[in-house]
């Protein structure tokens, strides 16, 4: 048996084992999956570089400022915008892609691209969930007496602020099936569109509802993880030309399975945070260490970037909190502990940390206030904050700059 055949055989065995586990758990994941071999992959739109995240509340003004600031900056490839599931499918099986199309029209003659985040976590506003109403109204599924909800609840509803709202539960077969339909519609419309540079999936962290508080059962978490991987598998099958990124962070014990699934289906690795020098800090759950004896058993997600670099694409987000704190724990605890670095020190530190430890092909920046001028200066300089540009192995050399 040749080495190549053995690798293919092992990959198929692992996938079959995963699917068997899902079937044994009793959830209705009837649709087959289709691992994509590199020889079957179509040409992939490849636009490594920096993207500027636009604030949804003021997209029009921010877009005008973006073009003014970066039209002559080759290092900046485009913008990144979040589109929530409830906006893209306001009613059952009725899709509204007008907001995406409007951005494409604005960009089509600029040479810049659109990177999409699909939002199915938190809230759009105080009154609008990130999830369609019909998803919220789905009945629970019962498995061996366990209640499997169509979504998870994070914090108090109706506030529309960070870490509050609904999170789609792909462990619920109805939620998973409907999100697959959304992916089908999006791929049919945008997979071959040269302006659409990438699609990122919301972070995997559920929040506080699963874990120490045990508001949901262990079987709910297991189904969530496996359902999430089924979603990734479907996305990898239907998007053949557009790079996909999974913002991955928790649960830590599930990270190895997530990584293998993403390598199988060509999903790139991403995350919602790059914190300055956080690999060395003991209170950082993403790096070498974590808080508590249980979490220390499992490596944080930062460990996996060097293992997949140049195998799958890497697309990392830099949120504004990353420029003020050393770790996520520093700003989530009270009182928050800012590192007090200057804007230049913070942006340079985040970039150097990302380049050394995460090796991204794409960096998506969310900046405000003091950091806007600093980032513009860095990205428009002759140096330009270069990133890894080589075509990932999963694409089989079929990367095309469009």
C-alpha positions as a Markdown table, in Angstrom:
| # | Residue | x | y | z |
|---|---|---|---|---|
| 1 | Unk | 0.0 | 0.0 | 0.0 |
| 2 | Unk | 1.5 | 3.4 | -1.1 |
| 3 | Unk | 2.0 | 6.2 | 1.4 |
| 4 | Unk | -0.5 | 8.4 | -0.5 |
| 5 | Unk | -3.1 | 5.6 | -0.5 |
| 6 | Unk | -2.6 | 5.1 | 3.2 |
| 7 | Unk | -3.1 | 8.8 | 3.9 |
| 8 | Unk | -6.4 | 8.9 | 1.9 |
| 9 | Unk | -7.5 | 5.7 | 3.6 |
| 10 | Unk | -6.9 | 7.0 | 7.1 |
| 11 | Unk | -8.6 | 10.3 | 6.2 |
| 12 | Unk | -11.7 | 8.5 | 5.0 |
| 13 | Unk | -11.7 | 6.2 | 8.0 |
| 14 | Unk | -11.6 | 9.2 | 10.4 |
| 15 | Unk | -14.4 | 10.9 | 8.6 |
| 16 | Unk | -16.5 | 7.7 | 8.6 |
| 17 | Unk | -15.8 | 7.4 | 12.3 |
| 18 | Unk | -16.9 | 11.0 | 12.9 |
| 19 | Unk | -20.1 | 10.5 | 11.0 |
| 20 | Unk | -20.8 | 7.2 | 12.8 |
| 21 | Unk | -20.5 | 8.9 | 16.1 |
| 22 | Unk | -23.0 | 11.6 | 15.0 |
| 23 | Unk | -25.4 | 8.9 | 13.8 |
| 24 | Unk | -25.1 | 7.0 | 17.1 |
| 25 | Unk | -25.9 | 10.1 | 19.0 |
| 26 | Unk | -29.2 | 10.1 | 17.2 |
| 27 | Unk | -29.2 | 13.5 | 15.5 |
| 28 | Unk | -30.6 | 13.7 | 12.0 |
| 29 | Unk | -27.5 | 14.4 | 10.0 |
| 30 | Unk | -28.7 | 12.5 | 6.9 |
| 31 | Unk | -26.9 | 14.5 | 4.2 |
| 32 | Unk | -23.7 | 13.1 | 2.9 |
| 33 | Unk | -20.4 | 15.1 | 3.0 |
| 34 | Unk | -17.8 | 15.4 | 0.3 |
| 35 | Unk | -14.2 | 15.9 | 1.3 |
| 36 | Unk | -12.5 | 17.9 | -1.4 |
| 37 | Unk | -9.2 | 16.5 | -2.8 |
| 38 | Unk | -6.7 | 19.1 | -4.1 |
| 39 | Unk | -7.0 | 17.7 | -7.6 |
| 40 | Unk | -10.8 | 18.4 | -7.6 |
| 41 | Unk | -10.4 | 22.0 | -6.3 |
| 42 | Unk | -11.3 | 24.9 | -8.6 |
| 43 | Unk | -9.1 | 28.0 | -8.9 |
| 44 | Unk | -9.1 | 29.8 | -5.6 |
| 45 | Unk | -9.4 | 33.6 | -5.3 |
| 46 | Unk | -6.2 | 34.5 | -3.4 |
| 47 | Unk | -5.9 | 38.0 | -1.9 |
| 48 | Unk | -3.5 | 37.8 | 1.0 |
| 49 | Unk | -3.0 | 41.1 | 2.9 |
| 50 | Unk | -4.7 | 43.5 | 5.3 |
| 51 | Unk | -8.4 | 44.3 | 5.5 |
| 52 | Unk | -10.2 | 47.0 | 7.4 |
| 53 | Unk | -13.3 | 46.0 | 9.4 |
| 54 | Unk | -16.2 | 48.5 | 8.9 |
| 55 | Unk | -18.5 | 49.4 | 11.8 |
| 56 | Unk | -22.0 | 48.3 | 10.8 |
| 57 | Unk | -23.6 | 51.3 | 12.4 |
| 58 | Unk | -21.8 | 53.7 | 10.1 |
| 59 | Unk | -20.8 | 51.7 | 7.1 |
| 60 | Unk | -21.4 | 54.5 | 4.5 |
| 61 | Unk | -19.1 | 57.1 | 6.1 |
| 62 | Unk | -16.5 | 54.5 | 7.1 |
| 63 | Unk | -16.4 | 53.2 | 3.5 |
| 64 | Unk | -15.8 | 56.7 | 2.1 |
| 65 | Unk | -13.0 | 57.1 | 4.7 |
| 66 | Unk | -11.6 | 53.7 | 3.7 |
| 67 | Unk | -11.3 | 54.6 | 0.1 |
| 68 | Unk | -9.8 | 58.0 | 0.9 |
| 69 | Unk | -7.2 | 56.5 | 3.3 |
| 70 | Unk | -6.3 | 53.3 | 1.5 |
| 71 | Unk | -7.0 | 53.6 | -2.3 |
| 72 | Unk | -3.3 | 53.9 | -2.9 |
| 73 | Unk | -2.1 | 51.3 | -0.3 |
| 74 | Unk | -1.3 | 47.9 | -2.0 |
| 75 | Unk | -1.0 | 46.2 | 1.4 |
| 76 | Unk | -4.7 | 46.8 | 2.1 |
| 77 | Unk | -6.7 | 44.5 | 0.0 |
| 78 | Unk | -10.2 | 45.5 | 1.1 |
| 79 | Unk | -12.9 | 45.7 | 3.8 |
| 80 | Unk | -14.5 | 43.2 | 6.1 |
| 81 | Unk | -18.2 | 43.5 | 7.0 |
| 82 | Unk | -20.5 | 41.4 | 9.2 |
| 83 | Unk | -23.8 | 40.2 | 7.8 |
| 84 | Unk | -26.2 | 38.5 | 10.2 |
| 85 | Unk | -28.2 | 35.4 | 9.4 |
| 86 | Unk | -31.5 | 37.2 | 10.4 |
| 87 | Unk | -30.7 | 40.0 | 7.8 |
| 88 | Unk | -29.8 | 37.6 | 5.0 |
| 89 | Unk | -32.8 | 35.4 | 5.6 |
| 90 | Unk | -35.5 | 37.7 | 7.2 |
| 91 | Unk | -38.2 | 35.1 | 6.6 |
| 92 | Unk | -38.1 | 31.4 | 6.1 |
| 93 | Unk | -36.5 | 30.5 | 2.7 |
| 94 | Unk | -36.6 | 34.2 | 1.6 |
| 95 | Unk | -33.1 | 35.6 | 1.1 |
| 96 | Unk | -32.1 | 39.2 | 1.0 |
| 97 | Unk | -28.5 | 39.8 | -0.2 |
| 98 | Unk | -29.0 | 43.5 | -1.1 |
| 99 | Unk | -26.6 | 44.7 | 1.6 |
| 100 | Unk | -23.8 | 42.5 | 0.2 |
| 101 | Unk | -24.6 | 43.5 | -3.4 |
| 102 | Unk | -24.4 | 47.2 | -2.4 |
| 103 | Unk | -20.8 | 46.8 | -1.1 |
| 104 | Unk | -19.8 | 44.8 | -4.2 |
| 105 | Unk | -21.0 | 47.6 | -6.5 |
| 106 | Unk | -19.1 | 50.2 | -4.5 |
| 107 | Unk | -15.9 | 48.1 | -4.7 |
| 108 | Unk | -16.0 | 46.7 | -8.2 |
| 109 | Unk | -14.0 | 49.5 | -9.8 |
| 110 | Unk | -11.7 | 50.2 | -6.9 |
| 111 | Unk | -9.4 | 47.1 | -7.0 |
| 112 | Unk | -10.4 | 46.4 | -3.4 |
| 113 | Unk | -12.2 | 43.3 | -2.1 |
| 114 | Unk | -15.0 | 42.4 | 0.3 |
| 115 | Unk | -14.4 | 39.9 | 3.1 |
| 116 | Unk | -17.6 | 38.7 | 4.7 |
| 117 | Unk | -18.3 | 37.6 | 8.3 |
| 118 | Unk | -21.4 | 35.4 | 8.7 |
| 119 | Unk | -23.0 | 36.4 | 12.0 |
| 120 | Unk | -25.0 | 33.8 | 13.9 |
| 121 | Unk | -24.0 | 34.9 | 17.4 |
| 122 | Unk | -24.9 | 38.0 | 19.6 |
| 123 | Unk | -27.6 | 40.4 | 18.4 |
| 124 | Unk | -28.0 | 42.8 | 15.5 |
| 125 | Unk | -29.6 | 45.4 | 17.8 |
| 126 | Unk | -31.6 | 45.6 | 21.1 |
| 127 | Unk | -34.6 | 44.2 | 19.4 |
| 128 | Unk | -33.2 | 42.0 | 16.6 |
| 129 | Unk | -31.5 | 38.7 | 17.1 |
| 130 | Unk | -28.7 | 37.5 | 14.9 |
| 131 | Unk | -30.9 | 34.5 | 14.1 |
| 132 | Unk | -34.1 | 34.5 | 12.0 |
| 133 | Unk | -37.3 | 34.4 | 14.0 |
| 134 | Unk | -38.2 | 31.0 | 12.7 |
| 135 | Unk | -35.0 | 29.6 | 14.0 |
| 136 | Unk | -35.8 | 31.0 | 17.5 |
| 137 | Unk | -39.2 | 29.5 | 17.3 |
| 138 | Unk | -38.1 | 25.9 | 16.4 |
| 139 | Unk | -39.0 | 23.3 | 19.0 |
| 140 | Unk | -36.3 | 21.6 | 21.0 |
| 141 | Unk | -35.1 | 18.2 | 20.0 |
| 142 | Unk | -35.0 | 15.4 | 22.6 |
| 143 | Unk | -32.2 | 12.9 | 22.7 |
| 144 | Unk | -32.3 | 10.3 | 25.5 |
| 145 | Unk | -34.3 | 12.6 | 27.6 |
| 146 | Unk | -31.9 | 15.6 | 27.0 |
| 147 | Unk | -33.2 | 18.9 | 25.7 |
| 148 | Unk | -31.3 | 20.0 | 22.5 |
| 149 | Unk | -32.2 | 23.7 | 21.9 |
| 150 | Unk | -32.0 | 25.4 | 18.5 |
| 151 | Unk | -29.8 | 28.1 | 19.9 |
| 152 | Unk | -27.8 | 29.0 | 23.1 |
| 153 | Unk | -28.5 | 32.0 | 25.2 |
| 154 | Unk | -25.5 | 34.2 | 26.2 |
| 155 | Unk | -26.2 | 36.7 | 29.0 |
| 156 | Unk | -29.3 | 38.9 | 29.3 |
| 157 | Unk | -31.3 | 39.3 | 26.1 |
| 158 | Unk | -32.2 | 42.6 | 24.5 |
| 159 | Unk | -29.1 | 44.5 | 25.4 |
| 160 | Unk | -27.4 | 44.2 | 22.0 |
| 161 | Unk | -23.9 | 44.5 | 23.5 |
| 162 | Unk | -20.7 | 42.4 | 23.4 |
| 163 | Unk | -21.2 | 38.8 | 24.5 |
| 164 | Unk | -25.0 | 39.0 | 24.8 |
| 165 | Unk | -27.6 | 37.3 | 22.6 |
| 166 | Unk | -28.3 | 34.1 | 20.7 |
| 167 | Unk | -25.7 | 31.6 | 19.3 |
| 168 | Unk | -26.9 | 29.2 | 16.7 |
| 169 | Unk | -26.7 | 25.6 | 17.8 |
| 170 | Unk | -25.6 | 23.5 | 14.9 |
| 171 | Unk | -26.1 | 20.4 | 17.1 |
| 172 | Unk | -29.8 | 21.0 | 16.5 |
| 173 | Unk | -30.6 | 19.3 | 13.2 |
| 174 | Unk | -33.1 | 22.0 | 12.2 |
| 175 | Unk | -30.7 | 24.8 | 12.7 |
| 176 | Unk | -27.9 | 23.0 | 10.9 |
| 177 | Unk | -30.1 | 22.1 | 7.9 |
| 178 | Unk | -31.3 | 25.7 | 7.5 |
| 179 | Unk | -27.8 | 27.2 | 7.7 |
| 180 | Unk | -26.7 | 24.7 | 5.0 |
| 181 | Unk | -29.4 | 26.2 | 2.8 |
| 182 | Unk | -28.1 | 29.7 | 3.5 |
| 183 | Unk | -24.6 | 28.5 | 2.5 |
| 184 | Unk | -26.0 | 27.0 | -0.7 |
| 185 | Unk | -27.6 | 30.3 | -1.6 |
| 186 | Unk | -24.5 | 32.3 | -0.8 |
| 187 | Unk | -22.1 | 30.0 | -2.7 |
| 188 | Unk | -24.4 | 30.1 | -5.8 |
| 189 | Unk | -24.4 | 33.9 | -5.8 |
| 190 | Unk | -20.8 | 34.8 | -4.7 |
| 191 | Unk | -18.4 | 31.9 | -5.0 |
| 192 | Unk | -17.3 | 32.9 | -8.4 |
| 193 | Unk | -17.5 | 36.7 | -7.8 |
| 194 | Unk | -14.0 | 38.1 | -7.9 |
| 195 | Unk | -14.9 | 41.0 | -5.5 |
| 196 | Unk | -15.8 | 38.6 | -2.7 |
| 197 | Unk | -12.4 | 37.7 | -1.2 |
| 198 | Unk | -13.3 | 35.5 | 1.8 |
| 199 | Unk | -16.0 | 34.3 | 4.2 |
| 200 | Unk | -15.4 | 34.0 | 7.9 |
| 201 | Unk | -17.5 | 32.0 | 10.4 |
| 202 | Unk | -18.2 | 33.4 | 13.8 |
| 203 | Unk | -16.1 | 32.2 | 16.7 |
| 204 | Unk | -16.9 | 28.7 | 18.1 |
| 205 | Unk | -17.0 | 29.8 | 21.8 |
| 206 | Unk | -20.5 | 29.4 | 23.1 |
| 207 | Unk | -20.1 | 31.5 | 26.2 |
| 208 | Unk | -20.9 | 30.7 | 29.8 |
| 209 | Unk | -23.9 | 28.5 | 29.2 |
| 210 | Unk | -21.9 | 25.3 | 28.9 |
| 211 | Unk | -19.1 | 24.5 | 31.3 |
| 212 | Unk | -19.0 | 25.2 | 35.1 |
| 213 | Unk | -22.6 | 26.6 | 35.1 |
| 214 | Unk | -24.0 | 23.5 | 33.3 |
| 215 | Unk | -27.1 | 25.3 | 32.0 |
| 216 | Unk | -26.9 | 22.9 | 29.1 |
| 217 | Unk | -25.8 | 19.3 | 29.3 |
| 218 | Unk | -22.6 | 17.7 | 28.2 |
| 219 | Unk | -24.4 | 16.0 | 25.3 |
| 220 | Unk | -25.5 | 19.4 | 24.1 |
| 221 | Unk | -21.8 | 20.5 | 23.8 |
| 222 | Unk | -20.8 | 17.3 | 22.1 |
| 223 | Unk | -23.6 | 17.7 | 19.6 |
| 224 | Unk | -22.8 | 21.4 | 19.1 |
| 225 | Unk | -19.2 | 20.5 | 18.2 |
| 226 | Unk | -20.1 | 17.7 | 15.8 |
| 227 | Unk | -22.9 | 19.7 | 14.2 |
| 228 | Unk | -20.5 | 22.6 | 13.8 |
| 229 | Unk | -18.0 | 20.3 | 12.0 |
| 230 | Unk | -20.9 | 19.1 | 9.7 |
| 231 | Unk | -21.5 | 22.8 | 8.9 |
| 232 | Unk | -17.9 | 23.3 | 8.1 |
| 233 | Unk | -17.9 | 20.2 | 5.9 |
| 234 | Unk | -20.8 | 21.5 | 3.9 |
| 235 | Unk | -19.3 | 24.9 | 3.5 |
| 236 | Unk | -16.0 | 23.4 | 2.2 |
| 237 | Unk | -18.0 | 21.4 | -0.3 |
| 238 | Unk | -20.1 | 24.2 | -1.8 |
| 239 | Unk | -17.4 | 27.0 | -1.7 |
| 240 | Unk | -14.8 | 25.8 | -4.2 |
| 241 | Unk | -13.2 | 29.2 | -5.1 |
| 242 | Unk | -13.6 | 31.4 | -2.0 |
| 243 | Unk | -11.3 | 31.0 | 1.0 |
| 244 | Unk | -13.2 | 30.2 | 4.2 |
| 245 | Unk | -12.0 | 31.0 | 7.7 |
| 246 | Unk | -13.3 | 29.6 | 11.0 |
| 247 | Unk | -12.8 | 31.8 | 14.0 |
| 248 | Unk | -11.7 | 29.1 | 16.4 |
| 249 | Unk | -11.1 | 29.5 | 20.1 |
| 250 | Unk | -13.1 | 27.2 | 22.4 |
| 251 | Unk | -13.9 | 24.6 | 23.7 |
| 252 | Unk | -10.2 | 23.8 | 24.1 |
| 253 | Unk | -10.7 | 20.0 | 24.3 |
| 254 | Unk | -12.5 | 20.0 | 20.9 |
| 255 | Unk | -9.7 | 22.0 | 19.1 |
| 256 | Unk | -7.8 | 19.0 | 17.7 |
| 257 | Unk | -11.0 | 17.6 | 16.2 |
| 258 | Unk | -11.9 | 21.0 | 14.7 |
| 259 | Unk | -8.5 | 21.4 | 13.2 |
| 260 | Unk | -8.5 | 18.0 | 11.5 |
| 261 | Unk | -12.0 | 18.6 | 10.2 |
| 262 | Unk | -10.9 | 22.0 | 8.8 |
| 263 | Unk | -7.9 | 20.5 | 7.1 |
| 264 | Unk | -10.1 | 17.8 | 5.5 |
| 265 | Unk | -12.6 | 20.3 | 4.1 |
| 266 | Unk | -10.2 | 23.2 | 3.3 |
| 267 | Unk | -11.5 | 25.6 | 6.0 |
| 268 | Unk | -8.9 | 28.2 | 7.0 |
| 269 | Unk | -8.0 | 28.9 | 10.6 |
| 270 | Unk | -8.9 | 32.2 | 12.1 |
| 271 | Unk | -9.8 | 33.8 | 15.4 |
| 272 | Unk | -11.4 | 37.0 | 16.8 |
| 273 | Unk | -8.3 | 38.1 | 18.7 |
| 274 | Unk | -4.6 | 38.8 | 18.6 |
| 275 | Unk | -3.3 | 39.9 | 21.9 |
| 276 | Unk | 0.2 | 41.4 | 22.5 |
| 277 | Unk | 2.7 | 38.9 | 23.7 |
| 278 | Unk | 0.0 | 36.8 | 25.3 |
| 279 | Unk | 1.7 | 33.5 | 24.7 |
| 280 | Unk | 3.8 | 34.2 | 27.8 |
| 281 | Unk | 1.1 | 35.3 | 30.1 |
| 282 | Unk | -0.4 | 32.8 | 32.6 |
| 283 | Unk | -3.9 | 34.2 | 32.5 |
| 284 | Unk | -4.3 | 33.8 | 28.8 |
| 285 | Unk | -6.7 | 31.0 | 27.7 |
| 286 | Unk | -5.6 | 31.2 | 24.1 |
| 287 | Unk | -1.9 | 30.6 | 24.6 |
| 288 | Unk | 0.4 | 28.3 | 26.5 |
| 289 | Unk | -1.4 | 28.7 | 29.8 |
| 290 | Unk | -4.9 | 28.9 | 31.1 |
| 291 | Unk | -6.7 | 29.7 | 34.3 |
| 292 | Unk | -7.8 | 26.6 | 36.4 |
| 293 | Unk | -6.6 | 23.0 | 36.5 |
| 294 | Unk | -9.0 | 21.7 | 34.0 |
| 295 | Unk | -8.3 | 24.1 | 31.2 |
| 296 | Unk | -4.5 | 23.5 | 31.6 |
| 297 | Unk | -5.0 | 20.0 | 30.3 |
| 298 | Unk | -5.7 | 21.3 | 26.8 |
| 299 | Unk | -3.5 | 23.6 | 24.7 |
| 300 | Unk | -5.0 | 26.9 | 23.6 |
| 301 | Unk | -5.8 | 27.6 | 20.0 |
| 302 | Unk | -2.6 | 29.6 | 19.4 |
| 303 | Unk | -0.7 | 26.3 | 19.6 |
| 304 | Unk | -2.2 | 25.1 | 16.4 |
| 305 | Unk | -1.3 | 27.9 | 14.0 |
| 306 | Unk | 2.3 | 26.8 | 13.4 |
| 307 | Unk | 1.0 | 23.2 | 12.8 |
| 308 | Unk | -1.3 | 24.3 | 9.9 |
| 309 | Unk | 0.6 | 27.2 | 8.5 |
| 310 | Unk | 1.0 | 26.8 | 4.7 |
| 311 | Unk | -1.4 | 23.8 | 4.8 |
| 312 | Unk | -4.6 | 25.7 | 5.2 |
| 313 | Unk | -5.1 | 29.5 | 4.9 |
| 314 | Unk | -4.9 | 31.6 | 8.0 |
| 315 | Unk | -7.1 | 34.7 | 8.4 |
| 316 | Unk | -7.0 | 36.5 | 11.8 |
| 317 | Unk | -9.1 | 39.3 | 13.2 |
| 318 | Unk | -7.7 | 42.1 | 15.3 |
| 319 | Unk | -10.4 | 43.6 | 17.5 |
| 320 | Unk | -10.0 | 47.0 | 19.1 |
| 321 | Unk | -9.7 | 45.4 | 22.6 |
| 322 | Unk | -6.6 | 43.6 | 21.4 |
| 323 | Unk | -4.8 | 47.0 | 21.2 |
| 324 | Unk | -5.5 | 47.9 | 24.8 |
| 325 | Unk | -5.0 | 44.7 | 26.7 |
| 326 | Unk | -2.4 | 41.9 | 26.9 |
| 327 | Unk | -5.1 | 39.1 | 27.1 |
| 328 | Unk | -8.8 | 38.6 | 26.8 |
| 329 | Unk | -8.9 | 38.0 | 30.6 |
| 330 | Unk | -7.5 | 41.4 | 31.2 |
| 331 | Unk | -10.5 | 43.3 | 29.8 |
| 332 | Unk | -13.2 | 40.7 | 30.8 |
| 333 | Unk | -12.3 | 40.9 | 34.5 |
| 334 | Unk | -13.2 | 43.9 | 36.7 |
| 335 | Unk | -11.7 | 46.3 | 36.9 |
| 336 | Unk | -10.1 | 45.9 | 33.4 |
| 337 | Unk | -6.3 | 46.0 | 33.3 |
| 338 | Unk | -5.1 | 48.0 | 30.4 |
| 339 | Unk | -1.4 | 47.6 | 29.3 |
| 340 | Unk | -1.0 | 51.3 | 28.8 |
| 341 | Unk | 1.1 | 50.9 | 25.6 |
| 342 | Unk | 1.1 | 53.7 | 23.1 |
| 343 | Unk | -0.8 | 53.3 | 19.9 |
| 344 | Unk | 2.4 | 52.6 | 18.0 |
| 345 | Unk | 3.6 | 50.0 | 20.6 |
| 346 | Unk | 0.2 | 48.3 | 20.6 |
| 347 | Unk | -0.2 | 48.0 | 16.8 |
| 348 | Unk | 3.4 | 47.0 | 16.3 |
| 349 | Unk | 3.2 | 44.5 | 19.1 |
| 350 | Unk | 0.0 | 42.9 | 17.8 |
| 351 | Unk | 1.5 | 42.7 | 14.3 |
| 352 | Unk | 4.8 | 41.2 | 15.4 |
| 353 | Unk | 3.0 | 38.7 | 17.7 |
| 354 | Unk | 0.7 | 37.6 | 14.8 |
| 355 | Unk | 3.6 | 37.4 | 12.3 |
| 356 | Unk | 5.7 | 35.3 | 14.7 |
| 357 | Unk | 3.2 | 33.0 | 16.2 |
| 358 | Unk | 0.1 | 32.9 | 13.9 |
| 359 | Unk | 1.6 | 33.5 | 10.5 |
| 360 | Unk | -1.5 | 34.9 | 8.9 |
| 361 | Unk | -2.2 | 35.3 | 5.2 |
| 362 | Unk | -5.0 | 37.8 | 6.0 |
| 363 | Unk | -5.3 | 40.2 | 8.9 |
| 364 | Unk | -8.6 | 41.9 | 9.5 |
| 365 | Unk | -8.2 | 45.1 | 11.6 |
| 366 | Unk | -10.9 | 46.8 | 13.7 |
| 367 | Unk | -9.5 | 50.2 | 14.7 |
| 368 | Unk | -11.0 | 53.4 | 16.2 |
| 369 | Unk | -9.8 | 56.7 | 17.5 |
| 370 | Unk | -6.1 | 57.0 | 18.2 |
| 371 | Unk | -5.2 | 53.8 | 16.4 |
| 372 | Unk | -6.7 | 54.8 | 13.0 |
| 373 | Unk | -3.8 | 57.2 | 12.1 |
| 374 | Unk | -1.2 | 54.8 | 13.4 |
| 375 | Unk | -2.5 | 51.8 | 11.4 |
| 376 | Unk | -2.8 | 53.9 | 8.2 |
| 377 | Unk | 0.8 | 55.1 | 8.6 |
| 378 | Unk | 2.1 | 51.5 | 9.1 |
| 379 | Unk | 0.1 | 50.1 | 6.2 |
| 380 | Unk | 1.0 | 52.9 | 3.8 |
| 381 | Unk | 4.7 | 52.8 | 4.6 |
| 382 | Unk | 7.2 | 51.2 | 2.2 |
| 383 | Unk | 7.5 | 48.3 | 4.7 |
| 384 | Unk | 3.7 | 47.7 | 4.6 |
| 385 | Unk | 3.5 | 45.1 | 7.4 |
| 386 | Unk | 4.0 | 42.1 | 5.1 |
| 387 | Unk | 2.2 | 38.8 | 5.7 |
| 388 | Unk | 2.6 | 35.2 | 4.5 |
| 389 | Unk | 1.5 | 35.0 | 0.8 |
| 390 | Unk | 2.3 | 31.5 | -0.3 |
| 391 | Unk | -0.6 | 29.4 | -1.6 |
| 392 | Unk | -1.7 | 26.9 | 1.1 |
| 393 | Unk | -1.2 | 23.2 | 0.3 |
| 394 | Unk | -4.9 | 22.5 | 0.6 |
| 395 | Unk | -5.4 | 24.5 | -2.6 |
| 396 | Unk | -3.0 | 22.4 | -4.7 |
| 397 | Unk | -1.3 | 25.4 | -6.2 |
| 398 | Unk | -4.5 | 26.7 | -7.7 |
| 399 | Unk | -4.4 | 30.1 | -6.0 |
| 400 | Unk | -5.2 | 33.0 | -8.4 |
| 401 | Unk | -4.9 | 36.7 | -7.6 |
| 402 | Unk | -8.1 | 38.3 | -9.0 |
